[in-house]
Amino acid sequence: MRQMIRERLLAGDTDNEVYAFMVDAFGQSILASPPTSGFGLAVWVVPPIGLLLGTLVVALFIRRLQQKPSRHSIAPIAAETPQARDALGTYLHLVDIEMQEGPTRG
């Protein structure tokens, strides 16, 4: 390939003519970088946009984790009503009795 390029340049072809010749002979894959038009443009545009969107999503996720819990967060039932506190106390008392008696066979 280098020899072909030298021959073309010695024959008086410009850089653009050599590029065109090589692309015609071997296809777009011969170029070190994709074209900046058509489908090749997506290769240049999509990765930076994806990186920006990914960074935005991570930043929003981290920001949401750092926020204080809202007033609509789930609070312990025992703190909500006196009846719930009494029911919880009764349940815990029954658990204590069961633990003191040991395992039951049934």
C-alpha positions, 0 to 999 in steps of 0.5 A: 500500500505504501508503494502504491501511495508513493507511486500516486504521489510521484505521478502528481496526484494530490492527497485527496486524489490518493485518498479517493483512489485508496477508498475506491480500491479498498473501501472506507475501512482503509481510512483511519477515521470514519467519514464525517457524513452519512452513517459515518457521522453517527460514529462521531456524534453518538458516543459523546451524546451517550457519554453526556446522557450517562453523566446526567443520569448518574448525577441525577441519581446521586443527587436524589440519593443525597436528598433528605427523605420526603414527608411522604416516606414510610414512617414506623407504624409505632410512631403513627398512632397510640393504638399502633403503639399499644398493639406493638407493645402487646405483641412484644409482650407476647414474644417475651413470654414465648421466649421465656417459656422456650420452644413449644412442641405442637 
